[in-house]
């Protein structure tokens, strides 16, 4: 086994000039009231990795061109379509009207294990909430369902960027299967 060089890896990737031609994963993502620039940058980079349709930054979620976001995103703020919309409910209403199912990445009474999501949920909008308080109840009230990542240790949750990574890559796997 030989590790690929940076040049070999780059040859297999999309180019910024043609990224708009690449078929996207039919997933929209709402980040609502995320506090950390670094978490936002990490989510941009992960979003590029799975090629989501669009990222919405809502509430007090920081957005580019903050240097901490740009540092962590490593250029993915250019490859991922994104928009700042203050009120996440506006985005939810718009996407709902277009037939997109809305799901919160949140522990609720009725949440579905992320491994058990079915292909029929696409297109989908995944709402990711605040690092401490999660997805607000007023947004949960607008959701069709919620997705959870089971926890087996003493903590209730993962870091928001890590949880997003787990969930979004599994959505990619489900869509591609």
C-alpha positions, 0 to 999 in steps of 0.5 A: 500500500502506498499513500497517494500524493497531493497531486494524485488526490487533486486529479480525482477531485472536482475543480472550483471552476466546474463545481457548479456542474457536479451533481449535488447531494439533495440535502440542504443544511440550516445552521441555527445559532452556532457560536463557534467560527471553527465549528462553522468552518469545519461544517463548510469543509464537511459539506464540501466533502459530501457536496450538499445542495446548500448551507444556510447560516441563521440566527447569530451563526457567524459567516464568512469572511471571518478569518477563523471560518476561512482558516478551518474551511480551507477554501470550501466557502467557495465550493459550497453554496451558502447564504445568511438568512437571519430567521431559520423559519423563513428557510424552512417555510421556503424549502417545505413549499418546495417539497423538501422534508425537514429534519432536526439533528436532535434527541427528541421523544420520537427521533430516528437513529441516523442509521435507520433513515431511508432513501425516501426522505430525500430531498431533505433539509437537516437543521443543526442547532446551538452547541449547548442548547441544540435545535430550538423548540420553535424549529422542532415544531416545523420539522417532519422528523428528527435524527439522533446519533446514539450515545453510549458513554456518559456524555449526551452529545457529540461536538456539533461539527462532529455530529454533523459529519457523522449524520451527513456522511451517512445521508450520503451513503444512504442516497448513494445506495 
